[in-house]
Amino acid sequence: MTASTSSPPPRVVFITGGASGIGAQCARLFASEGYHVVIADINAALGEALAKEINGAGSTQAVFASCNVTSLQSLEEAVALGVSSFGRLDVAINCAGITGGKLQRIVDLPESEFDKVHSIDTRGMFLSLKAELKVMLTQSPTSSSPRASRGIIINVASRAGLEGVPTFGAYCTAKHGSVGLTKVAALEHAEDRIRINAIAPGLIRTPGHTSDPTHRDLDARLAAAVPMKRWADPEECADAILFLASDASSFMTGAVLEVDGGMAAKSR
Ligand SMILES: NC(=O)c1ccc[n+]([C@@H]2O[C@H](COP(=O)([O-])OP(=O)(O)OC[C@H]3O[C@@H](n4cnc5c(N)ncnc54)[C@H](O)[C@@H]3O)[C@@H](O)[C@H]2O)c1
């Protein structure tokens, strides 16, 4: 009898905030690594264009799922679209996020601004975890190896989730929440063979985090505080996320991987 030569089916990655910035770069990188991609985002124009780009580029497929992370129903529908399109959910990247508006101290920060940032960056991540875990818990590990998992989740936190940043009261506390969610979820599911880690990016040049031209001096001042003296490209975050999604990180869960040009080394 001849051994079967069929290769395993492509793995499937689900990305909230997958239409722009770090999430979009993850979509491109994971597609190039042979994953089918689900781009879940509120921005349909960007999300659909990216899915088209990926579908035109190679052998793996992408779908766009219209998704607002402030709604559990919307997230469940987006996850369901991914599962019906590609059969399972191997990796979820929770990247949807906003920074908030004007820089101001807590004493001046409007309640509505605080609530808006928390509804996406923390509550949205909580709801994303619920929708993703529900599916992953029904799946079998990918192989009998002790390193194999039922599912892998990477939460995109921030350097601001690990230290106080004056005038970033809403974002900073929301990202501390995302670090807490990562640790709790990792401990709750360590024995289920679902690994949940976070990355804490520093300054990453994306549409969401690039100041307008009138703030170029602020960009330069921020970069001066980074030991490596520069902003990073989104590719540098996507590479770290791919590592956390791979078997190369098979004994990591509940970790926060800092991708910040050395800023963590200054604050510990
Ligand atoms: N760029 C940085 O310097 C930096 C640093 C630390 C952390 N982060 C985090 O990285 C993540 C991605 O940020 P980015 O810089 O790539 O920004 P970005 O604005 O380029 O991308 C964010 C994406 O999230 C989507 N989104 C926003 N609200 C949503 C919602 N309610 N439902 C679904 N999708 C929604 C947007 O449409 C967009 O596609 C965010 O969580 C951000 O806080 C970024």
PDBQT file of the ligand as one rigid body, heavy atoms in Angstrom, charges set to zero:
ROOT
HETATM    1  N1  LIG A 301       0.203  51.441  15.558  1.00  0.00    +0.000 N 
HETATM    2  C1  LIG A 301       0.687  51.501  16.788  1.00  0.00    +0.000 C 
HETATM    3  O1  LIG A 301       1.633  52.267  17.095  1.00  0.00    +0.000 OA
HETATM    4  C2  LIG A 301       0.113  50.620  17.856  1.00  0.00    +0.000 A 
HETATM    5  C3  LIG A 301       0.802  50.527  19.077  1.00  0.00    +0.000 A 
HETATM    6  C4  LIG A 301       0.281  49.719  20.063  1.00  0.00    +0.000 A 
HETATM    7  C5  LIG A 301      -0.891  49.008  19.849  1.00  0.00    +0.000 A 
HETATM    8  N2  LIG A 301      -1.548  49.132  18.666  1.00  0.00    +0.000 N 
HETATM    9  C6  LIG A 301      -2.796  48.377  18.506  1.00  0.00    +0.000 C 
HETATM   10  O2  LIG A 301      -2.771  47.661  17.294  1.00  0.00    +0.000 OA
HETATM   11  C7  LIG A 301      -4.107  47.458  16.842  1.00  0.00    +0.000 C 
HETATM   12  C8  LIG A 301      -4.198  47.854  15.367  1.00  0.00    +0.000 C 
HETATM   13  O3  LIG A 301      -3.921  49.239  15.259  1.00  0.00    +0.000 OA
HETATM   14  P1  LIG A 301      -3.358  49.904  13.937  1.00  0.00    +0.000 P 
HETATM   15  O4  LIG A 301      -2.304  50.834  14.356  1.00  0.00    +0.000 OA
HETATM   16  O5  LIG A 301      -3.060  48.858  12.926  1.00  0.00    +0.000 OA
HETATM   17  O6  LIG A 301      -4.623  50.817  13.534  1.00  0.00    +0.000 OA
HETATM   18  P2  LIG A 301      -5.524  50.902  12.218  1.00  0.00    +0.000 P 
HETATM   19  O7  LIG A 301      -6.470  52.019  12.493  1.00  0.00    +0.000 OA
HETATM   20  O8  LIG A 301      -4.671  50.971  11.016  1.00  0.00    +0.000 OA
HETATM   21  O9  LIG A 301      -6.329  49.532  12.226  1.00  0.00    +0.000 OA
HETATM   22  C9  LIG A 301      -7.370  49.296  13.142  1.00  0.00    +0.000 C 
HETATM   23  C10 LIG A 301      -8.477  48.524  12.441  1.00  0.00    +0.000 C 
HETATM   24  O10 LIG A 301      -9.514  48.250  13.422  1.00  0.00    +0.000 OA
HETATM   25  C11 LIG A 301     -10.769  48.445  12.776  1.00  0.00    +0.000 C 
HETATM   26  N3  LIG A 301     -11.803  48.735  13.761  1.00  0.00    +0.000 N 
HETATM   27  C12 LIG A 301     -11.933  49.845  14.524  1.00  0.00    +0.000 A 
HETATM   28  N4  LIG A 301     -13.050  49.755  15.268  1.00  0.00    +0.000 NA
HETATM   29  C13 LIG A 301     -13.625  48.550  14.982  1.00  0.00    +0.000 A 
HETATM   30  C14 LIG A 301     -14.797  47.890  15.412  1.00  0.00    +0.000 A 
HETATM   31  N5  LIG A 301     -15.635  48.456  16.309  1.00  0.00    +0.000 N 
HETATM   32  N6  LIG A 301     -15.075  46.659  14.928  1.00  0.00    +0.000 NA
HETATM   33  C15 LIG A 301     -14.256  46.090  14.006  1.00  0.00    +0.000 A 
HETATM   34  N7  LIG A 301     -13.139  46.680  13.534  1.00  0.00    +0.000 NA
HETATM   35  C16 LIG A 301     -12.831  47.899  14.022  1.00  0.00    +0.000 A 
HETATM   36  C17 LIG A 301     -10.534  49.626  11.830  1.00  0.00    +0.000 C 
HETATM   37  O11 LIG A 301     -11.533  49.710  10.823  1.00  0.00    +0.000 OA
HETATM   38  C18 LIG A 301      -9.147  49.300  11.296  1.00  0.00    +0.000 C 
HETATM   39  O12 LIG A 301      -9.228  48.482  10.140  1.00  0.00    +0.000 OA
HETATM   40  C19 LIG A 301      -5.009  48.298  17.752  1.00  0.00    +0.000 C 
HETATM   41  O13 LIG A 301      -5.585  47.457  18.731  1.00  0.00    +0.000 OA
HETATM   42  C20 LIG A 301      -4.024  49.261  18.391  1.00  0.00    +0.000 C 
HETATM   43  O14 LIG A 301      -4.442  49.736  19.642  1.00  0.00    +0.000 OA
HETATM   44  C21 LIG A 301      -1.077  49.914  17.657  1.00  0.00    +0.000 A 
ENDROOT
TORSDOF 0
